[in-house]
Amino acid sequence: MSSALGILKWSPNTFWQATFYEYTAAMKGHLVSQGVEIKSPMSRDEYLTLKAEDAAKTKRMPNA
């Protein structure tokens, strides 16, 4: 809520009437206007690859 009222300068009424998607789009727009690079989320395959690499690095004890 503080980001909507402070950064976006929305009124409380605007904030409470906005949907999650409107708020998210407004924040993304603000971040892009400030020069922040918005990256797409990690794919499931990328996540599973990183998870497997991490598991190989940190040889965990099997569940007892």
mmCIF file of the N, C-alpha and C atoms, coordinates in Angstrom:
data_MODEL
# 
_entry.id   MODEL 
# 
loop_
_atom_site.group_PDB 
_atom_site.id 
_atom_site.type_symbol 
_atom_site.label_atom_id 
_atom_site.label_alt_id 
_atom_site.label_comp_id 
_atom_site.label_asym_id 
_atom_site.label_entity_id 
_atom_site.label_seq_id 
_atom_site.pdbx_PDB_ins_code 
_atom_site.Cartn_x 
_atom_site.Cartn_y 
_atom_site.Cartn_z 
_atom_site.occupancy 
_atom_site.B_iso_or_equiv 
_atom_site.pdbx_formal_charge 
_atom_site.auth_seq_id 
_atom_site.auth_comp_id 
_atom_site.auth_asym_id 
_atom_site.auth_atom_id 
_atom_site.pdbx_PDB_model_num 
ATOM 1   N N  . MET A 1 1  ? 0.816   -1.182  0.000   1.00 0.00 ? 1  MET A N  1 
ATOM 2   C CA . MET A 1 1  ? 0.000   0.000   0.000   1.00 0.00 ? 1  MET A CA 1 
ATOM 3   C C  . MET A 1 1  ? 0.864   1.252   0.000   1.00 0.00 ? 1  MET A C  1 
ATOM 4   N N  . SER A 1 2  ? 1.983   1.215   0.723   1.00 0.00 ? 2  SER A N  1 
ATOM 5   C CA . SER A 1 2  ? 2.830   2.404   0.791   1.00 0.00 ? 2  SER A CA 1 
ATOM 6   C C  . SER A 1 2  ? 3.417   2.741   -0.576  1.00 0.00 ? 2  SER A C  1 
ATOM 7   N N  . SER A 1 3  ? 3.695   1.722   -1.401  1.00 0.00 ? 3  SER A N  1 
ATOM 8   C CA . SER A 1 3  ? 4.228   2.009   -2.738  1.00 0.00 ? 3  SER A CA 1 
ATOM 9   C C  . SER A 1 3  ? 3.175   2.668   -3.618  1.00 0.00 ? 3  SER A C  1 
ATOM 10  N N  . ALA A 1 4  ? 1.924   2.279   -3.470  1.00 0.00 ? 4  ALA A N  1 
ATOM 11  C CA . ALA A 1 4  ? 0.860   2.889   -4.273  1.00 0.00 ? 4  ALA A CA 1 
ATOM 12  C C  . ALA A 1 4  ? 0.618   4.327   -3.840  1.00 0.00 ? 4  ALA A C  1 
ATOM 13  N N  . LEU A 1 5  ? 0.589   4.557   -2.538  1.00 0.00 ? 5  LEU A N  1 
ATOM 14  C CA . LEU A 1 5  ? 0.317   5.906   -2.041  1.00 0.00 ? 5  LEU A CA 1 
ATOM 15  C C  . LEU A 1 5  ? 1.540   6.804   -2.177  1.00 0.00 ? 5  LEU A C  1 
ATOM 16  N N  . GLY A 1 6  ? 2.727   6.244   -1.975  1.00 0.00 ? 6  GLY A N  1 
ATOM 17  C CA . GLY A 1 6  ? 3.943   7.055   -2.015  1.00 0.00 ? 6  GLY A CA 1 
ATOM 18  C C  . GLY A 1 6  ? 4.560   7.171   -3.399  1.00 0.00 ? 6  GLY A C  1 
ATOM 19  N N  . ILE A 1 7  ? 4.953   6.045   -3.963  1.00 0.00 ? 7  ILE A N  1 
ATOM 20  C CA . ILE A 1 7  ? 5.659   6.053   -5.250  1.00 0.00 ? 7  ILE A CA 1 
ATOM 21  C C  . ILE A 1 7  ? 4.725   6.438   -6.389  1.00 0.00 ? 7  ILE A C  1 
ATOM 22  N N  . LEU A 1 8  ? 3.563   5.795   -6.446  1.00 0.00 ? 8  LEU A N  1 
ATOM 23  C CA . LEU A 1 8  ? 2.628   6.059   -7.546  1.00 0.00 ? 8  LEU A CA 1 
ATOM 24  C C  . LEU A 1 8  ? 1.761   7.294   -7.307  1.00 0.00 ? 8  LEU A C  1 
ATOM 25  N N  . LYS A 1 9  ? 1.758   7.775   -6.062  1.00 0.00 ? 9  LYS A N  1 
ATOM 26  C CA . LYS A 1 9  ? 0.962   8.949   -5.668  1.00 0.00 ? 9  LYS A CA 1 
ATOM 27  C C  . LYS A 1 9  ? -0.539  8.751   -5.919  1.00 0.00 ? 9  LYS A C  1 
ATOM 28  N N  . TRP A 1 10 ? -0.995  7.517   -5.678  1.00 0.00 ? 10 TRP A N  1 
ATOM 29  C CA . TRP A 1 10 ? -2.414  7.223   -5.797  1.00 0.00 ? 10 TRP A CA 1 
ATOM 30  C C  . TRP A 1 10 ? -3.119  7.687   -4.523  1.00 0.00 ? 10 TRP A C  1 
ATOM 31  N N  . SER A 1 11 ? -4.378  8.058   -4.664  1.00 0.00 ? 11 SER A N  1 
ATOM 32  C CA . SER A 1 11 ? -5.193  8.354   -3.492  1.00 0.00 ? 11 SER A CA 1 
ATOM 33  C C  . SER A 1 11 ? -5.598  7.019   -2.862  1.00 0.00 ? 11 SER A C  1 
ATOM 34  N N  . PRO A 1 12 ? -5.957  7.018   -1.573  1.00 0.00 ? 12 PRO A N  1 
ATOM 35  C CA . PRO A 1 12 ? -6.415  5.763   -0.957  1.00 0.00 ? 12 PRO A CA 1 
ATOM 36  C C  . PRO A 1 12 ? -7.597  5.151   -1.704  1.00 0.00 ? 12 PRO A C  1 
ATOM 37  N N  . ASN A 1 13 ? -8.503  5.981   -2.186  1.00 0.00 ? 13 ASN A N  1 
ATOM 38  C CA . ASN A 1 13 ? -9.664  5.483   -2.914  1.00 0.00 ? 13 ASN A CA 1 
ATOM 39  C C  . ASN A 1 13 ? -9.238  4.774   -4.206  1.00 0.00 ? 13 ASN A C  1 
ATOM 40  N N  . THR A 1 14 ? -8.295  5.363   -4.929  1.00 0.00 ? 14 THR A N  1 
ATOM 41  C CA . THR A 1 14 ? -7.784  4.742   -6.158  1.00 0.00 ? 14 THR A CA 1 
ATOM 42  C C  . THR A 1 14 ? -7.133  3.402   -5.844  1.00 0.00 ? 14 THR A C  1 
ATOM 43  N N  . PHE A 1 15 ? -6.338  3.378   -4.766  1.00 0.00 ? 15 PHE A N  1 
ATOM 44  C CA . PHE A 1 15 ? -5.676  2.132   -4.382  1.00 0.00 ? 15 PHE A CA 1 
ATOM 45  C C  . PHE A 1 15 ? -6.691  1.035   -4.081  1.00 0.00 ? 15 PHE A C  1 
ATOM 46  N N  . TRP A 1 16 ? -7.702  1.325   -3.287  1.00 0.00 ? 16 TRP A N  1 
ATOM 47  C CA . TRP A 1 16 ? -8.656  0.299   -2.880  1.00 0.00 ? 16 TRP A CA 1 
ATOM 48  C C  . TRP A 1 16 ? -9.554  -0.142  -4.024  1.00 0.00 ? 16 TRP A C  1 
ATOM 49  N N  . GLN A 1 17 ? -9.737  0.693   -5.036  1.00 0.00 ? 17 GLN A N  1 
ATOM 50  C CA . GLN A 1 17 ? -10.564 0.313   -6.181  1.00 0.00 ? 17 GLN A CA 1 
ATOM 51  C C  . GLN A 1 17 ? -9.764  -0.402  -7.270  1.00 0.00 ? 17 GLN A C  1 
ATOM 52  N N  . ALA A 1 18 ? -8.447  -0.337  -7.203  1.00 0.00 ? 18 ALA A N  1 
ATOM 53  C CA . ALA A 1 18 ? -7.608  -0.951  -8.234  1.00 0.00 ? 18 ALA A CA 1 
ATOM 54  C C  . ALA A 1 18 ? -7.557  -2.465  -8.046  1.00 0.00 ? 18 ALA A C  1 
ATOM 55  N N  . THR A 1 19 ? -7.444  -3.164  -9.163  1.00 0.00 ? 19 THR A N  1 
ATOM 56  C CA . THR A 1 19 ? -7.242  -4.615  -9.095  1.00 0.00 ? 19 THR A CA 1 
ATOM 57  C C  . THR A 1 19 ? -5.751  -4.881  -8.924  1.00 0.00 ? 19 THR A C  1 
ATOM 58  N N  . PHE A 1 20 ? -5.432  -6.110  -8.587  1.00 0.00 ? 20 PHE A N  1 
ATOM 59  C CA . PHE A 1 20 ? -4.031  -6.503  -8.452  1.00 0.00 ? 20 PHE A CA 1 
ATOM 60  C C  . PHE A 1 20 ? -3.280  -6.271  -9.765  1.00 0.00 ? 20 PHE A C  1 
ATOM 61  N N  . TYR A 1 21 ? -3.932  -6.575  -10.873 1.00 0.00 ? 21 TYR A N  1 
ATOM 62  C CA . TYR A 1 21 ? -3.291  -6.437  -12.176 1.00 0.00 ? 21 TYR A CA 1 
ATOM 63  C C  . TYR A 1 21 ? -3.037  -4.970  -12.528 1.00 0.00 ? 21 TYR A C  1 
ATOM 64  N N  . GLU A 1 22 ? -3.958  -4.090  -12.168 1.00 0.00 ? 22 GLU A N  1 
ATOM 65  C CA . GLU A 1 22 ? -3.746  -2.655  -12.407 1.00 0.00 ? 22 GLU A CA 1 
ATOM 66  C C  . GLU A 1 22 ? -2.576  -2.134  -11.580 1.00 0.00 ? 22 GLU A C  1 
ATOM 67  N N  . TYR A 1 23 ? -2.521  -2.543  -10.317 1.00 0.00 ? 23 TYR A N  1 
ATOM 68  C CA . TYR A 1 23 ? -1.417  -2.130  -9.446  1.00 0.00 ? 23 TYR A CA 1 
ATOM 69  C C  . TYR A 1 23 ? -0.083  -2.649  -9.984  1.00 0.00 ? 23 TYR A C  1 
ATOM 70  N N  . THR A 1 24 ? -0.046  -3.928  -10.359 1.00 0.00 ? 24 THR A N  1 
ATOM 71  C CA . THR A 1 24 ? 1.180   -4.521  -10.882 1.00 0.00 ? 24 THR A CA 1 
ATOM 72  C C  . THR A 1 24 ? 1.641   -3.816  -12.158 1.00 0.00 ? 24 THR A C  1 
ATOM 73  N N  . ALA A 1 25 ? 0.718   -3.544  -13.060 1.00 0.00 ? 25 ALA A N  1 
ATOM 74  C CA . ALA A 1 25 ? 1.065   -2.850  -14.306 1.00 0.00 ? 25 ALA A CA 1 
ATOM 75  C C  . ALA A 1 25 ? 1.583   -1.445  -14.017 1.00 0.00 ? 25 ALA A C  1 
ATOM 76  N N  . ALA A 1 26 ? 0.972   -0.762  -13.065 1.00 0.00 ? 26 ALA A N  1 
ATOM 77  C CA . ALA A 1 26 ? 1.426   0.585   -12.712 1.00 0.00 ? 26 ALA A CA 1 
ATOM 78  C C  . ALA A 1 26 ? 2.825   0.554   -12.108 1.00 0.00 ? 26 ALA A C  1 
ATOM 79  N N  . MET A 1 27 ? 3.093   -0.417  -11.248 1.00 0.00 ? 27 MET A N  1 
ATOM 80  C CA . MET A 1 27 ? 4.424   -0.523  -10.644 1.00 0.00 ? 27 MET A CA 1 
ATOM 81  C C  . MET A 1 27 ? 5.471   -0.887  -11.695 1.00 0.00 ? 27 MET A C  1 
ATOM 82  N N  . LYS A 1 28 ? 5.141   -1.808  -12.595 1.00 0.00 ? 28 LYS A N  1 
ATOM 83  C CA . LYS A 1 28 ? 6.086   -2.154  -13.664 1.00 0.00 ? 28 LYS A CA 1 
ATOM 84  C C  . LYS A 1 28 ? 6.376   -0.933  -14.526 1.00 0.00 ? 28 LYS A C  1 
ATOM 85  N N  . GLY A 1 29 ? 5.343   -0.173  -14.858 1.00 0.00 ? 29 GLY A N  1 
ATOM 86  C CA . GLY A 1 29 ? 5.531   1.038   -15.642 1.00 0.00 ? 29 GLY A CA 1 
ATOM 87  C C  . GLY A 1 29 ? 6.423   2.037   -14.935 1.00 0.00 ? 29 GLY A C  1 
ATOM 88  N N  . HIS A 1 30 ? 6.221   2.187   -13.641 1.00 0.00 ? 30 HIS A N  1 
ATOM 89  C CA . HIS A 1 30 ? 7.064   3.101   -12.868 1.00 0.00 ? 30 HIS A CA 1 
ATOM 90  C C  . HIS A 1 30 ? 8.516   2.628   -12.863 1.00 0.00 ? 30 HIS A C  1 
ATOM 91  N N  . LEU A 1 31 ? 8.718   1.337   -12.619 1.00 0.00 ? 31 LEU A N  1 
ATOM 92  C CA . LEU A 1 31 ? 10.080  0.806   -12.579 1.00 0.00 ? 31 LEU A CA 1 
ATOM 93  C C  . LEU A 1 31 ? 10.793  0.977   -13.920 1.00 0.00 ? 31 LEU A C  1 
ATOM 94  N N  . VAL A 1 32 ? 10.095  0.704   -15.012 1.00 0.00 ? 32 VAL A N  1 
ATOM 95  C CA . VAL A 1 32 ? 10.684  0.880   -16.341 1.00 0.00 ? 32 VAL A CA 1 
ATOM 96  C C  . VAL A 1 32 ? 11.028  2.355   -16.571 1.00 0.00 ? 32 VAL A C  1 
ATOM 97  N N  . SER A 1 33 ? 10.175  3.260   -16.115 1.00 0.00 ? 33 SER A N  1 
ATOM 98  C CA . SER A 1 33 ? 10.448  4.691   -16.289 1.00 0.00 ? 33 SER A CA 1 
ATOM 99  C C  . SER A 1 33 ? 11.675  5.128   -15.492 1.00 0.00 ? 33 SER A C  1 
ATOM 100 N N  . GLN A 1 34 ? 12.025  4.364   -14.460 1.00 0.00 ? 34 GLN A N  1 
ATOM 101 C CA . GLN A 1 34 ? 13.199  4.661   -13.645 1.00 0.00 ? 34 GLN A CA 1 
ATOM 102 C C  . GLN A 1 34 ? 14.449  3.938   -14.145 1.00 0.00 ? 34 GLN A C  1 
ATOM 103 N N  . GLY A 1 35 ? 14.312  3.188   -15.244 1.00 0.00 ? 35 GLY A N  1 
ATOM 104 C CA . GLY A 1 35 ? 15.464  2.515   -15.844 1.00 0.00 ? 35 GLY A CA 1 
ATOM 105 C C  . GLY A 1 35 ? 15.709  1.106   -15.369 1.00 0.00 ? 35 GLY A C  1 
ATOM 106 N N  . VAL A 1 36 ? 14.763  0.524   -14.629 1.00 0.00 ? 36 VAL A N  1 
ATOM 107 C CA . VAL A 1 36 ? 14.915  -0.849  -14.149 1.00 0.00 ? 36 VAL A CA 1 
ATOM 108 C C  . VAL A 1 36 ? 14.550  -1.804  -15.275 1.00 0.00 ? 36 VAL A C  1 
ATOM 109 N N  . GLU A 1 37 ? 15.403  -2.808  -15.495 1.00 0.00 ? 37 GLU A N  1 
ATOM 110 C CA . GLU A 1 37 ? 15.136  -3.799  -16.545 1.00 0.00 ? 37 GLU A CA 1 
ATOM 111 C C  . GLU A 1 37 ? 14.245  -4.902  -15.972 1.00 0.00 ? 37 GLU A C  1 
ATOM 112 N N  . ILE A 1 38 ? 13.074  -5.078  -16.555 1.00 0.00 ? 38 ILE A N  1 
ATOM 113 C CA . ILE A 1 38 ? 12.130  -6.104  -16.106 1.00 0.00 ? 38 ILE A CA 1 
ATOM 114 C C  . ILE A 1 38 ? 12.415  -7.378  -16.896 1.00 0.00 ? 38 ILE A C  1 
ATOM 115 N N  . LYS A 1 39 ? 12.787  -8.437  -16.184 1.00 0.00 ? 39 LYS A N  1 
ATOM 116 C CA . LYS A 1 39 ? 13.088  -9.716  -16.832 1.00 0.00 ? 39 LYS A CA 1 
ATOM 117 C C  . LYS A 1 39 ? 11.889  -10.648 -16.701 1.00 0.00 ? 39 LYS A C  1 
ATOM 118 N N  . SER A 1 40 ? 11.766  -11.549 -17.667 1.00 0.00 ? 40 SER A N  1 
ATOM 119 C CA . SER A 1 40 ? 10.681  -12.526 -17.588 1.00 0.00 ? 40 SER A CA 1 
ATOM 120 C C  . SER A 1 40 ? 11.009  -13.552 -16.496 1.00 0.00 ? 40 SER A C  1 
ATOM 121 N N  . PRO A 1 41 ? 9.987   -14.148 -15.887 1.00 0.00 ? 41 PRO A N  1 
ATOM 122 C CA . PRO A 1 41 ? 10.229  -15.115 -14.824 1.00 0.00 ? 41 PRO A CA 1 
ATOM 123 C C  . PRO A 1 41 ? 10.978  -16.344 -15.329 1.00 0.00 ? 41 PRO A C  1 
ATOM 124 N N  . MET A 1 42 ? 11.605  -17.035 -14.414 1.00 0.00 ? 42 MET A N  1 
ATOM 125 C CA . MET A 1 42 ? 12.339  -18.258 -14.727 1.00 0.00 ? 42 MET A CA 1 
ATOM 126 C C  . MET A 1 42 ? 11.353  -19.338 -15.166 1.00 0.00 ? 42 MET A C  1 
ATOM 127 N N  . SER A 1 43 ? 11.739  -20.095 -16.183 1.00 0.00 ? 43 SER A N  1 
ATOM 128 C CA . SER A 1 43 ? 10.876  -21.191 -16.637 1.00 0.00 ? 43 SER A CA 1 
ATOM 129 C C  . SER A 1 43 ? 11.006  -22.380 -15.681 1.00 0.00 ? 43 SER A C  1 
ATOM 130 N N  . ARG A 1 44 ? 10.088  -23.299 -15.782 1.00 0.00 ? 44 ARG A N  1 
ATOM 131 C CA . ARG A 1 44 ? 10.127  -24.490 -14.932 1.00 0.00 ? 44 ARG A CA 1 
ATOM 132 C C  . ARG A 1 44 ? 11.400  -25.300 -15.186 1.00 0.00 ? 44 ARG A C  1 
ATOM 133 N N  . ASP A 1 45 ? 11.778  -25.425 -16.457 1.00 0.00 ? 45 ASP A N  1 
ATOM 134 C CA . ASP A 1 45 ? 12.994  -26.171 -16.797 1.00 0.00 ? 45 ASP A CA 1 
ATOM 135 C C  . ASP A 1 45 ? 14.238  -25.511 -16.204 1.00 0.00 ? 45 ASP A C  1 
ATOM 136 N N  . GLU A 1 46 ? 14.305  -24.179 -16.270 1.00 0.00 ? 46 GLU A N  1 
ATOM 137 C CA . GLU A 1 46 ? 15.442  -23.465 -15.677 1.00 0.00 ? 46 GLU A CA 1 
ATOM 138 C C  . GLU A 1 46 ? 15.496  -23.702 -14.166 1.00 0.00 ? 46 GLU A C  1 
ATOM 139 N N  . TYR A 1 47 ? 14.329  -23.640 -13.529 1.00 0.00 ? 47 TYR A N  1 
ATOM 140 C CA . TYR A 1 47 ? 14.265  -23.870 -12.090 1.00 0.00 ? 47 TYR A CA 1 
ATOM 141 C C  . TYR A 1 47 ? 14.740  -25.283 -11.740 1.00 0.00 ? 47 TYR A C  1 
ATOM 142 N N  . LEU A 1 48 ? 14.247  -26.287 -12.454 1.00 0.00 ? 48 LEU A N  1 
ATOM 143 C CA . LEU A 1 48 ? 14.628  -27.666 -12.152 1.00 0.00 ? 48 LEU A CA 1 
ATOM 144 C C  . LEU A 1 48 ? 16.114  -27.898 -12.375 1.00 0.00 ? 48 LEU A C  1 
ATOM 145 N N  . THR A 1 49 ? 16.677  -27.259 -13.396 1.00 0.00 ? 49 THR A N  1 
ATOM 146 C CA . THR A 1 49 ? 18.116  -27.377 -13.654 1.00 0.00 ? 49 THR A CA 1 
ATOM 147 C C  . THR A 1 49 ? 18.913  -26.775 -12.493 1.00 0.00 ? 49 THR A C  1 
ATOM 148 N N  . LEU A 1 50 ? 18.545  -25.572 -12.072 1.00 0.00 ? 50 LEU A N  1 
ATOM 149 C CA . LEU A 1 50 ? 19.238  -24.940 -10.955 1.00 0.00 ? 50 LEU A CA 1 
ATOM 150 C C  . LEU A 1 50 ? 19.084  -25.731 -9.662  1.00 0.00 ? 50 LEU A C  1 
ATOM 151 N N  . LYS A 1 51 ? 17.906  -26.286 -9.455  1.00 0.00 ? 51 LYS A N  1 
ATOM 152 C CA . LYS A 1 51 ? 17.656  -27.092 -8.261  1.00 0.00 ? 51 LYS A CA 1 
ATOM 153 C C  . LYS A 1 51 ? 18.538  -28.332 -8.253  1.00 0.00 ? 51 LYS A C  1 
ATOM 154 N N  . ALA A 1 52 ? 18.661  -28.985 -9.406  1.00 0.00 ? 52 ALA A N  1 
ATOM 155 C CA . ALA A 1 52 ? 19.501  -30.181 -9.508  1.00 0.00 ? 52 ALA A CA 1 
ATOM 156 C C  . ALA A 1 52 ? 20.976  -29.831 -9.294  1.00 0.00 ? 52 ALA A C  1 
ATOM 157 N N  . GLU A 1 53 ? 21.413  -28.706 -9.847  1.00 0.00 ? 53 GLU A N  1 
ATOM 158 C CA . GLU A 1 53 ? 22.810  -28.274 -9.664  1.00 0.00 ? 53 GLU A CA 1 
ATOM 159 C C  . GLU A 1 53 ? 23.088  -27.982 -8.196  1.00 0.00 ? 53 GLU A C  1 
ATOM 160 N N  . ASP A 1 54 ? 22.139  -27.336 -7.525  1.00 0.00 ? 54 ASP A N  1 
ATOM 161 C CA . ASP A 1 54 ? 22.310  -27.021 -6.113  1.00 0.00 ? 54 ASP A CA 1 
ATOM 162 C C  . ASP A 1 54 ? 22.364  -28.291 -5.279  1.00 0.00 ? 54 ASP A C  1 
ATOM 163 N N  . ALA A 1 55 ? 21.502  -29.243 -5.594  1.00 0.00 ? 55 ALA A N  1 
ATOM 164 C CA . ALA A 1 55 ? 21.482  -30.499 -4.851  1.00 0.00 ? 55 ALA A CA 1 
ATOM 165 C C  . ALA A 1 55 ? 22.797  -31.258 -5.028  1.00 0.00 ? 55 ALA A C  1 
ATOM 166 N N  . ALA A 1 56 ? 23.378  -31.170 -6.225  1.00 0.00 ? 56 ALA A N  1 
ATOM 167 C CA . ALA A 1 56 ? 24.642  -31.858 -6.474  1.00 0.00 ? 56 ALA A CA 1 
ATOM 168 C C  . ALA A 1 56 ? 25.781  -31.195 -5.693  1.00 0.00 ? 56 ALA A C  1 
ATOM 169 N N  . LYS A 1 57 ? 25.719  -29.871 -5.532  1.00 0.00 ? 57 LYS A N  1 
ATOM 170 C CA . LYS A 1 57 ? 26.762  -29.143 -4.801  1.00 0.00 ? 57 LYS A CA 1 
ATOM 171 C C  . LYS A 1 57 ? 26.686  -29.411 -3.304  1.00 0.00 ? 57 LYS A C  1 
ATOM 172 N N  . THR A 1 58 ? 25.504  -29.425 -2.792  1.00 0.00 ? 58 THR A N  1 
ATOM 173 C CA . THR A 1 58 ? 25.303  -29.568 -1.346  1.00 0.00 ? 58 THR A CA 1 
ATOM 174 C C  . THR A 1 58 ? 24.797  -30.965 -1.037  1.00 0.00 ? 58 THR A C  1 
ATOM 175 N N  . LYS A 1 59 ? 25.674  -31.898 -1.023  1.00 0.00 ? 59 LYS A N  1 
ATOM 176 C CA . LYS A 1 59 ? 25.286  -33.295 -0.831  1.00 0.00 ? 59 LYS A CA 1 
ATOM 177 C C  . LYS A 1 59 ? 24.525  -33.427 0.492   1.00 0.00 ? 59 LYS A C  1 
ATOM 178 N N  . ARG A 1 60 ? 23.227  -33.446 0.376   1.00 0.00 ? 60 ARG A N  1 
ATOM 179 C CA . ARG A 1 60 ? 22.376  -33.513 1.551   1.00 0.00 ? 60 ARG A CA 1 
ATOM 180 C C  . ARG A 1 60 ? 22.240  -34.939 2.044   1.00 0.00 ? 60 ARG A C  1 
ATOM 181 N N  . MET A 1 61 ? 21.994  -35.067 3.313   1.00 0.00 ? 61 MET A N  1 
ATOM 182 C CA . MET A 1 61 ? 21.773  -36.397 3.891   1.00 0.00 ? 61 MET A CA 1 
ATOM 183 C C  . MET A 1 61 ? 20.393  -36.884 3.485   1.00 0.00 ? 61 MET A C  1 
ATOM 184 N N  . PRO A 1 62 ? 20.258  -38.139 3.176   1.00 0.00 ? 62 PRO A N  1 
ATOM 185 C CA . PRO A 1 62 ? 18.939  -38.666 2.813   1.00 0.00 ? 62 PRO A CA 1 
ATOM 186 C C  . PRO A 1 62 ? 18.007  -38.617 4.025   1.00 0.00 ? 62 PRO A C  1 
ATOM 187 N N  . ASN A 1 63 ? 16.724  -38.532 3.752   1.00 0.00 ? 63 ASN A N  1 
ATOM 188 C CA . ASN A 1 63 ? 15.738  -38.522 4.841   1.00 0.00 ? 63 ASN A CA 1 
ATOM 189 C C  . ASN A 1 63 ? 15.792  -39.847 5.584   1.00 0.00 ? 63 ASN A C  1 
ATOM 190 N N  . ALA A 1 64 ? 15.790  -39.767 6.891   1.00 0.00 ? 64 ALA A N  1 
ATOM 191 C CA . ALA A 1 64 ? 15.851  -40.988 7.703   1.00 0.00 ? 64 ALA A CA 1 
ATOM 192 C C  . ALA A 1 64 ? 14.472  -41.470 8.049   1.00 0.00 ? 64 ALA A C  1 
# 
